[in-house]
Amino acid sequence: MTGPDPRGHVLIADDHPLFRDALRQVVEAALPGHAIAEARDFDQALAAAAGDGPDLILLDINMPGMNGFSGLIRLRNQVPATPVVVVSADDSPDTVAQALTLGASGFIPKSMDRGDMIGAVGLVLNGGVFVPPPGGGEARSAPDAGDLRFREGWRTLTSQQRRVLEMLVAGKSNKIIAFEMNVTESTIKAHVSAILRKLRVHSRTQAVLNASRLLPGLYGRPTA
């Protein structure tokens, strides 16, 4: 009986068969000998990533069940040691930045040519982070230092602190948050203090406004 391939395997999660085939060719060229698993929706991706997890996941953020970037977060929590590369037709600077902020190890636009995709996959599997060159999507100004600090701070929040922040954005008071999380109000106050410190802001209002503006896929979009 043949044992498992010591070179590991890669998971391709995309709902379009033609693009799964294209990504399979990229993986075969970048990582010869690696086994390849496929998923056409988020539930299949979660199941395929169970256990020790693949060596690399190529993830379409728009396939069924993803719920925007929430799927990326759930997958990163399930297999924190596995690099996840987001693959998307939406390569606007905001989308790329948000994917990387939420823990993706790279972002591959679907418009990228095959040779560049091969290089990106190899880079990530070797421990790098692939960021596509500028030019894709709508032109936008570069984020300022304060925005970058906020995004970096968000990545350091615990799952409980992220849940508290989500409830703050929803307009809930400390008392209501404590009730819904089944903890004391003093515990919520401690979480809020830690959130403000990590996000480098001075008030919960500032935290809420920045979360709504900089993390729209998670906390809603700012009003016009």
MIDO-70710 format. One record per residue (C-alpha): residue in one letter; x negated, y negated, z. Coordinates in steps of 0.1 Angstrom, whole numbers, padded with zeros to 4 digits, always signed. Example, Ala and Ser with C-alpha at 12.3 -4.5 7.8 and 13.67 -1.06 7.14 Angstrom:
REM residues 2
A-0123+0045+0078/S-0137+0011+0071/
This chain:
REM residues 224
M+0000+0000+0000/T-0013-0034-0009/G-0016-0058+0021/P-0007-0095+0021/D-0027-0117-0001/P-0055-0132+0021/R-0054-0164+0000/G-0019-0172+0014/H+0012-0185-0003/V+0029-0217-0014/L+0066-0226-0012/I+0082-0246-0040/A+0116-0261-0029/D+0135-0278-0057/D+0170-0274-0070/H+0161-0277-0107/P+0149-0244-0123/L+0129-0261-0150/F+0110-0282-0125/R+0104-0252-0103/D+0088-0235-0133/A+0067-0266-0139/L+0055-0267-0103/R+0048-0230-0104/Q+0024-0236-0133/V+0007-0264-0114/V+0002-0242-0083/E-0010-0213-0104/A-0036-0236-0120/A-0046-0253-0087/L-0045-0223-0065/P-0052-0191-0085/G-0041-0160-0067/H-0018-0176-0042/A+0017-0160-0039/I+0045-0184-0047/A+0080-0185-0031/E+0108-0206-0044/A+0139-0222-0027/R+0167-0241-0045/D+0182-0258-0014/F+0172-0269+0021/D+0186-0238+0039/Q+0166-0215+0017/A+0135-0237+0023/L+0139-0234+0060/A+0143-0196+0058/A+0113-0193+0035/A+0091-0214+0058/A+0100-0194+0089/G+0073-0174+0107/D+0037-0183+0102/G+0047-0207+0074/P+0032-0211+0039/D-0002-0228+0033/L+0016-0256+0014/I+0051-0267+0007/L+0062-0287-0023/L+0095-0303-0013/D+0121-0322-0034/I+0137-0347-0011/N+0169-0349-0032/M+0179-0312-0034/P+0211-0300-0017/G+0211-0300+0021/M+0181-0323+0025/N+0202-0353+0039/G+0175-0377+0028/F+0144-0376+0049/S+0160-0358+0077/G+0152-0325+0059/L+0115-0335+0058/I+0115-0341+0095/R+0132-0308+0103/L+0108-0289+0081/R+0078-0307+0096/N+0090-0298+0131/Q+0095-0261+0121/V+0060-0257+0106/P+0039-0286+0119/A+0006-0270+0108/T+0017-0267+0071/P+0011-0296+0048/V+0042-0308+0030/V+0040-0327-0003/V+0071-0346-0013/V+0081-0343-0049/S+0106-0368-0062/A+0117-0388-0093/D+0120-0418-0070/D+0085-0431-0066/S+0092-0466-0054/P+0066-0479-0029/D+0092-0478-0001/T+0100-0442-0007/V+0064-0432-0009/A+0055-0451+0023/Q+0085-0436+0042/A+0076-0400+0032/L+0040-0405+0044/T+0052-0422+0076/L+0074-0392+0084/G+0045-0368+0081/A+0042-0358+0044/S+0007-0349+0034/G+0012-0363-0001/F+0037-0376-0026/I+0039-0364-0062/P+0062-0384-0086/K+0080-0361-0110/S+0068-0383-0138/M+0031-0375-0131/D+0013-0355-0157/R+0003-0319-0151/G-0034-0325-0147/D-0029-0351-0120/M-0004-0328-0102/I-0030-0301-0101/G-0056-0324-0086/A-0031-0336-0060/V-0022-0301-0049/G-0059-0292-0046/L-0066-0323-0026/V-0039-0317-0001/L-0047-0280+0005/N-0083-0291+0012/G-0071-0314+0040/G-0066-0346+0021/V-0036-0369+0017/F-0025-0377-0018/V-0010-0411-0025/P+0001-0418-0061/P-0015-0448-0078/P+0005-0480-0078/G+0028-0488-0107/G+0057-0464-0102/G+0091-0477-0093/E+0102-0512-0086/A+0074-0538-0080/R+0073-0548-0043/S+0049-0568-0021/A+0025-0548+0001/P+0037-0542+0036/D+0023-0566+0062/A+0001-0554+0091/G+0031-0556+0115/D+0051-0532+0094/L+0022-0508+0091/R+0018-0508+0129/F+0055-0502+0134/R+0054-0472+0111/E+0023-0458+0128/G+0039-0463+0162/W+0071-0445+0150/R+0050-0414+0142/T+0039-0412+0178/L+0074-0411+0193/T+0086-0379+0208/S+0117-0362+0195/Q+0136-0375+0226/Q+0124-0410+0220/R+0134-0409+0183/R+0169-0398+0194/V+0171-0427+0219/L+0160-0451+0191/E+0187-0437+0168/M+0213-0444+0195/L+0200-0479+0201/V+0203-0486+0164/A+0239-0474+0167/G+0245-0500+0193/K+0249-0477+0223/S+0241-0489+0258/N+0216-0472+0282/K+0245-0458+0302/I+0262-0443+0271/I+0229-0429+0259/A+0222-0413+0293/F+0257-0397+0293/E+0253-0383+0258/M+0218-0369+0265/N+0228-0357+0299/V+0200-0375+0317/T+0198-0404+0342/E+0200-0440+0331/S+0166-0445+0346/T+0152-0419+0323/I+0166-0438+0293/K+0151-0470+0306/A+0117-0452+0307/H+0122-0439+0272/V+0131-0475+0260/S+0100-0489+0276/A+0078-0462+0260/I+0095-0469+0226/L+0088-0506+0228/R+0052-0500+0238/K+0045-0475+0210/L+0062-0496+0183/R+0044-0527+0196/V+0075-0548+0199/H+0087-0569+0228/S+0124-0562+0228/R+0150-0535+0220/T+0165-0560+0195/Q+0133-0562+0176/A+0129-0524+0177/V+0164-0519+0163/L+0159-0545+0135/N+0126-0531+0125/A+0139-0495+0125/S+0169-0505+0104/R+0147-0523+0079/L+0116-0501+0077/L+0132-0466+0082/P+0165-0470+0062/G+0167-0433+0054/L+0170-0425+0091/Y+0186-0455+0107/G+0208-0471+0081/R+0201-0500+0058/P+0198-0537+0067/T+0228-0559+0058/A+0224-0583+0029/
